[in-house]
Amino acid sequence: MDLAFDPSSSGFVADPYPAYTELRARGRVHWYEPTRQFLVPHHADVSALLRDRRLGRAYPERPVPPAWQEPFHTLNDHGMLDLEPPDHTRIRRLVSKAFTPRTVERLAPYVQGLADELVDRLVADGGGDLVAAVAEPLPVAVIAQMLGVPEEDRPALRPWSADICGMYELNPSEEAARRAVRASAEFSAYLRELIAARRATPGDDLISGLIAVDLGEQEMVSTCALLLNAGHEATVNATVNGWWALFQHPEALAALRADPALLPTAVEELLRYDTPLQLFERWVLEDIEVDGVPIPRGAEVALLFGSANRDPAVFADPDTLDLTRRDNPHISFGAGIHYCLGAPLARLELTATLSALLTRAPSLTLAATPRRKPGFVLRGLESLPVTV
């Protein structure tokens, strides 16, 4: 069966949503030969499989990667996202205290102040690239502050993260894989040095807290890398995807400028409308069946978050950007045991950035067509030129 789903196509990457409509219409599960995965496009199935313990992120009999990729896989495989209980439960419990809604709320003045400062600088410059000027520096600074990364070291974090995340795309090229491996080795070495410094001189940061509860060295390195990567990657993409959507829907942007009370529902709708994480992979640990289609143990399923968030069975007028949408059970943060730990922080950052841009740059205007990142899984923009 020919599918419109084609992550290798620039046209599909630019706008995958028509292909998702076709996928949902043609069934609940589809075999996709190029990546040897079962695609799952419907909200109900994606939501159910995220919670199904017959699937997992780790699979002991998966193909062994080439030896030269070891730095990436050592870093990645010991992080919470790729661990299962009981290790996942143990580490998540230790880390989750830093991301409770109450703990995150205490960060609100710092986050809003930083957003205001970045937007004021953008206004003083007369505009610029919204990605580089606001969307990237804010979440990087926040998660680095929480972990205790010195300010002078922070510029290296985003390039490392971008290169590592290239490995999460479907069938990454050897060049992308080598960049990810190099970044993993450099990032790991840096984190080991930082952890050693915190052992010698503890602070009130999250790394010092992890040392105090005696995580293993590799677990600590992988946990810090995951928090730094996941702590800003999706927020950067959600910010710029959201503004690109608003620029394409000037009536919605005008309504938001006129009524800041729309901010809470607007943040949720922008997360739904153009999902920053389009696909989440899981291994099948026991034979399952979806709509009569057997999916055997050892197979991989690709849960299509972007498609699930446009499912008309769940969302009225799903292709419409509706900033007043109240019934909005999007799954942009996942579900089940791997539900995004940083969701409260991401919502705080997105709200702060939106608020600062609406109030301090009220005439923010698109200056040129943005450049979209070439990847499909992590959906975002390389740049978003604006004037103020």
C-alpha positions as CSV (number, residue, x, y, z in Angstrom):
1,M,0.0,0.0,0.0
2,D,1.4,3.4,-1.0
3,L,1.4,5.9,1.8
4,A,1.7,9.7,1.6
5,F,3.8,9.4,4.8
6,D,7.4,10.2,3.6
7,P,9.8,11.8,6.1
8,S,12.5,11.9,3.4
9,S,10.4,14.4,1.4
10,S,10.9,18.1,2.1
11,G,7.3,18.7,1.1
12,F,6.1,16.2,3.8
13,V,8.4,17.7,6.4
14,A,7.1,21.2,5.6
15,D,3.5,20.1,6.2
16,P,2.9,16.5,7.3
17,Y,-0.7,17.0,8.3
18,P,-2.5,16.2,5.0
19,A,-0.6,12.9,5.0
20,Y,-1.8,12.2,8.6
21,T,-5.4,12.8,7.5
22,E,-4.9,10.1,4.8
23,L,-3.2,7.7,7.3
24,R,-6.1,8.0,9.8
25,A,-8.6,7.5,7.0
26,R,-6.9,4.3,5.8
27,G,-6.7,2.5,9.1
28,R,-5.4,2.4,12.6
29,V,-2.0,0.8,11.9
30,H,0.3,0.8,8.9
31,W,3.5,-1.1,8.1
32,Y,6.1,1.4,6.9
33,E,8.9,-0.5,5.2
34,P,11.6,2.2,4.9
35,T,12.0,2.4,8.7
36,R,10.5,-1.1,9.4
37,Q,8.0,0.3,11.9
38,F,4.2,0.1,12.5
39,L,2.8,3.6,12.2
40,V,0.0,4.4,14.6
41,P,-1.9,7.6,13.7
42,H,-5.1,7.7,15.9
43,H,-5.3,9.6,19.2
44,A,-7.0,6.7,21.1
45,D,-4.4,4.1,20.0
46,V,-1.4,6.4,20.6
47,S,-2.7,7.3,24.0
48,A,-3.4,3.6,24.9
49,L,-0.1,2.3,23.6
50,L,1.8,5.0,25.6
51,R,0.3,3.5,28.7
52,D,0.6,-0.2,27.7
53,R,3.3,-2.0,29.7
54,R,3.6,-4.6,26.9
55,L,5.6,-1.9,25.1
56,G,8.8,-0.2,26.3
57,R,11.6,2.1,25.3
58,A,14.2,-0.6,26.0
59,Y,14.4,-4.0,24.3
60,P,17.3,-6.3,25.2
61,E,17.3,-8.1,21.9
62,R,17.3,-5.0,19.6
63,P,20.0,-4.9,16.9
64,V,23.5,-4.1,18.3
65,P,24.6,-0.6,17.0
66,P,28.1,-0.2,15.4
67,A,30.9,0.0,18.0
68,W,31.9,3.5,17.0
69,Q,28.5,4.8,18.1
70,E,29.1,3.6,21.7
71,P,29.5,7.2,23.3
72,F,26.0,8.1,22.1
73,H,24.3,4.9,23.1
74,T,26.0,4.8,26.6
75,L,24.8,8.4,27.2
76,N,21.3,7.8,25.8
77,D,20.6,4.3,27.1
78,H,21.2,5.2,30.8
79,G,18.8,8.2,30.7
80,M,15.2,8.0,32.1
81,L,13.6,8.2,28.7
82,D,15.2,4.9,27.6
83,L,14.9,3.0,30.9
84,E,12.1,0.9,32.2
85,P,11.0,0.1,35.8
86,P,12.5,-0.4,38.3
87,D,15.5,1.8,37.2
88,H,13.2,4.4,35.5
89,T,11.0,4.5,38.6
90,R,13.9,5.0,41.0
91,I,15.6,7.8,39.0
92,R,12.3,9.6,38.0
93,R,11.3,9.7,41.7
94,L,14.6,11.4,42.6
95,V,14.5,13.9,39.8
96,S,10.7,14.7,39.9
97,K,11.0,16.8,43.1
98,A,12.7,19.5,41.0
99,F,9.8,19.7,38.5
100,T,6.6,19.6,40.6
101,P,4.2,22.4,39.8
102,R,4.9,24.0,43.2
103,T,8.6,23.9,42.7
104,V,8.4,25.2,39.1
105,E,6.0,28.0,40.2
106,R,8.8,29.4,42.4
107,L,10.8,29.9,39.2
108,A,8.1,32.0,37.7
109,P,9.6,35.5,38.6
110,Y,13.1,34.4,37.3
111,V,11.6,33.0,34.1
112,Q,9.4,36.0,33.4
113,G,12.3,38.4,34.2
114,L,14.6,36.6,31.8
115,A,11.9,36.5,29.0
116,D,11.3,40.3,29.5
117,E,15.0,41.0,29.3
118,L,15.5,38.9,26.1
119,V,12.5,40.6,24.4
120,D,13.7,44.1,25.4
121,R,17.0,43.3,23.8
122,L,15.2,42.1,20.6
123,V,13.2,45.4,20.6
124,A,16.3,47.5,21.1
125,D,17.9,45.7,18.1
126,G,14.9,46.5,16.0
127,G,14.2,42.8,15.5
128,G,16.3,39.8,14.5
129,D,16.0,36.0,14.6
130,L,13.4,35.0,17.1
131,V,15.0,31.6,17.5
132,A,18.5,32.9,18.4
133,A,17.3,36.0,20.3
134,V,14.5,34.6,22.5
135,A,13.4,31.0,21.9
136,E,16.8,29.3,22.4
137,P,18.4,31.3,25.2
138,L,15.5,31.3,27.6
139,P,15.0,27.5,28.2
140,V,18.7,26.8,28.0
141,A,19.4,29.4,30.7
142,V,16.6,28.1,32.9
143,I,17.6,24.4,32.9
144,A,21.3,25.3,33.1
145,Q,20.5,27.4,36.2
146,M,18.5,24.6,37.8
147,L,21.4,22.1,37.2
148,G,24.1,24.5,38.2
149,V,25.9,24.9,34.9
150,P,28.2,28.0,35.1
151,E,27.1,30.8,32.8
152,E,30.3,30.8,30.9
153,D,29.8,27.2,29.9
154,R,26.3,27.5,28.6
155,P,26.9,28.5,25.0
156,A,28.2,24.9,24.3
157,L,25.0,23.3,25.5
158,R,22.7,24.1,22.5
159,P,25.1,22.9,19.8
160,W,25.8,19.7,21.8
161,S,22.1,19.1,22.2
162,A,21.3,19.8,18.5
163,D,23.9,17.3,17.4
164,I,22.8,14.6,19.8
165,C,19.1,15.0,18.9
166,G,20.0,14.5,15.2
167,M,20.2,10.8,16.2
168,Y,16.6,10.7,17.1
169,E,15.5,11.2,13.5
170,L,14.3,8.3,11.4
171,N,17.3,6.7,9.6
172,P,19.8,9.4,10.4
173,S,22.7,9.7,8.0
174,E,26.2,8.6,8.9
175,E,27.3,12.2,9.1
176,A,24.5,13.1,11.5
177,A,25.3,10.0,13.6
178,R,29.0,10.9,13.8
179,R,28.1,14.4,14.9
180,A,25.9,12.9,17.6
181,V,28.6,10.5,18.8
182,R,31.2,13.3,19.0
183,A,28.8,15.6,20.9
184,S,27.9,12.8,23.2
185,A,31.5,12.2,24.1
186,E,32.2,15.9,24.6
187,F,29.1,16.5,26.6
188,S,29.7,13.4,28.8
189,A,33.3,14.5,29.5
190,Y,32.1,18.0,30.4
191,L,29.4,16.6,32.7
192,R,31.8,14.3,34.5
193,E,34.1,17.3,35.2
194,L,31.1,19.4,36.5
195,I,29.9,16.5,38.7
196,A,33.4,16.2,40.1
197,A,33.5,19.9,40.9
198,R,30.1,19.6,42.6
199,R,31.3,16.7,44.7
200,A,34.1,18.8,45.9
201,T,32.0,21.9,46.5
202,P,28.3,21.1,46.7
203,G,25.7,23.8,46.0
204,D,21.9,24.1,46.1
205,D,21.6,23.0,42.4
206,L,20.1,19.8,41.0
207,I,23.4,18.2,40.2
208,S,24.5,18.5,43.9
209,G,21.1,17.0,44.9
210,L,21.7,14.0,42.6
211,I,25.1,13.5,44.1
212,A,23.6,13.5,47.6
213,V,21.2,10.7,46.8
214,D,24.1,8.6,45.4
215,L,23.1,8.0,41.8
216,G,25.6,6.0,39.8
217,E,28.1,8.0,37.8
218,Q,26.8,7.1,34.4
219,E,23.2,7.4,35.6
220,M,24.0,10.9,36.8
221,V,25.7,11.9,33.5
222,S,22.9,10.5,31.4
223,T,20.2,12.1,33.6
224,C,21.9,15.5,33.4
225,A,22.3,15.2,29.6
226,L,18.6,14.2,29.2
227,L,17.4,17.1,31.4
228,L,19.5,19.6,29.5
229,N,18.5,18.3,26.1
230,A,14.8,17.6,26.8
231,G,14.7,20.7,29.1
232,H,14.9,23.0,26.2
233,E,14.7,21.2,22.9
234,A,10.9,20.9,22.8
235,T,10.4,24.3,24.3
236,V,12.5,26.0,21.6
237,N,10.5,24.2,18.9
238,A,7.1,24.9,20.5
239,T,7.9,28.6,20.8
240,V,8.9,29.1,17.2
241,N,6.2,26.7,15.8
242,G,3.7,28.6,17.8
243,W,4.8,32.0,16.5
244,W,4.9,30.8,12.9
245,A,1.4,29.5,13.3
246,L,0.3,32.9,14.8
247,F,1.9,34.8,11.9
248,Q,0.0,32.5,9.5
249,H,-3.3,33.3,11.3
250,P,-3.2,37.1,11.9
251,E,-6.8,37.0,13.2
252,A,-5.8,34.7,16.0
253,L,-2.7,36.8,16.8
254,A,-4.8,39.9,16.9
255,A,-7.3,38.2,19.3
256,L,-4.4,37.2,21.6
257,R,-3.0,40.7,21.6
258,A,-6.4,42.1,22.5
259,D,-7.1,39.6,25.3
260,P,-4.1,38.3,27.2
261,A,-6.5,36.2,29.3
262,L,-6.4,33.8,26.3
263,L,-2.8,32.8,27.2
264,P,-3.5,29.6,29.0
265,T,-5.7,28.0,26.3
266,A,-3.5,29.6,23.6
267,V,-0.4,27.8,24.9
268,E,-2.2,24.4,24.9
269,E,-3.6,25.0,21.4
270,L,-0.2,26.0,20.0
271,L,1.3,22.8,21.4
272,R,-1.5,20.8,19.8
273,Y,-1.6,22.6,16.5
274,D,2.0,22.1,15.4
275,T,3.5,19.5,17.7
276,P,7.2,19.9,18.5
277,L,7.7,16.1,18.9
278,Q,6.0,14.4,16.0
279,L,6.8,10.8,16.7
280,F,7.7,8.6,19.7
281,E,9.1,5.1,19.2
282,R,8.5,2.1,21.4
283,W,9.5,-1.6,21.2
284,V,6.9,-4.4,21.5
285,L,7.9,-6.6,24.4
286,E,4.9,-9.0,24.1
287,D,2.8,-9.8,21.0
288,I,-0.1,-7.2,20.7
289,E,-2.8,-6.6,18.2
290,V,-4.2,-3.2,16.9
291,D,-7.5,-3.3,15.0
292,G,-6.9,-7.0,14.1
293,V,-3.4,-6.4,12.9
294,P,-0.9,-8.6,14.9
295,I,2.3,-6.7,16.0
296,P,4.9,-9.2,17.1
297,R,7.3,-9.1,20.0
298,G,10.5,-7.3,18.8
299,A,8.7,-5.0,16.4
300,E,8.9,-1.2,16.7
301,V,5.9,1.1,16.7
302,A,6.0,4.7,15.7
303,L,3.4,6.7,17.7
304,L,2.5,9.7,15.6
305,F,1.9,12.5,18.1
306,G,1.3,15.1,15.3
307,S,-1.4,13.0,13.8
308,A,-3.0,12.2,17.1
309,N,-3.2,15.9,17.9
310,R,-5.2,16.5,14.7
311,D,-7.6,13.5,15.1
312,P,-11.2,14.7,14.4
313,A,-12.5,11.9,16.7
314,V,-11.1,13.9,19.6
315,F,-10.7,17.5,18.4
316,A,-13.5,19.6,16.8
317,D,-12.2,21.2,13.6
318,P,-8.7,19.8,14.2
319,D,-7.0,21.7,11.4
320,T,-8.3,25.0,12.8
321,L,-6.1,27.1,15.1
322,D,-8.6,27.9,17.9
323,L,-6.9,29.8,20.8
324,T,-10.1,29.5,22.8
325,R,-10.2,25.7,22.6
326,R,-11.2,24.3,26.1
327,D,-11.4,20.6,25.4
328,N,-7.8,20.0,24.4
329,P,-6.4,16.6,25.5
330,H,-3.4,16.9,23.3
331,I,-0.5,14.4,23.9
332,S,2.4,16.7,23.0
333,F,3.9,15.8,26.4
334,G,3.2,12.1,26.0
335,A,1.4,9.8,28.5
336,G,2.1,6.9,30.8
337,I,5.3,6.5,32.8
338,H,7.3,8.5,30.3
339,Y,5.0,11.6,30.4
340,C,7.2,14.6,30.2
341,L,8.6,15.4,33.6
342,G,9.3,19.0,32.5
343,A,5.7,19.8,31.3
344,P,5.0,22.3,34.1
345,L,8.3,24.1,33.4
346,A,7.7,24.0,29.6
347,R,4.2,25.6,30.1
348,L,5.7,28.3,32.4
349,E,8.4,29.1,29.8
350,L,6.0,29.2,26.9
351,T,3.6,31.4,28.8
352,A,6.4,33.8,29.9
353,T,7.8,34.1,26.3
354,L,4.4,34.6,24.7
355,S,3.5,37.2,27.4
356,A,6.7,39.1,27.0
357,L,6.5,39.3,23.2
358,L,2.8,40.3,23.2
359,T,3.3,43.1,25.7
360,R,6.8,44.3,25.0
361,A,6.9,43.8,21.3
362,P,3.2,44.5,20.3
363,S,4.0,45.2,16.7
364,L,6.1,42.0,16.2
365,T,6.0,41.1,12.5
366,L,7.3,38.4,10.3
367,A,10.3,39.8,8.3
368,A,10.9,36.8,5.9
369,T,9.8,33.2,5.3
370,P,11.4,31.1,8.1
371,R,13.8,28.2,7.4
372,R,12.4,24.9,8.6
373,K,14.7,22.3,10.1
374,P,15.2,19.3,7.8
375,G,14.3,16.7,10.4
376,F,10.8,15.3,10.9
377,V,10.7,13.8,14.4
378,L,11.8,17.0,16.2
379,R,9.7,19.6,14.3
380,G,11.0,23.2,14.4
381,L,12.5,26.1,12.6
382,E,16.2,27.0,12.0
383,S,15.3,30.7,12.0
384,L,12.3,33.0,12.3
385,P,13.2,36.5,11.2
386,V,11.1,39.3,12.8
387,T,10.9,43.0,13.0
388,V,9.5,45.0,15.9
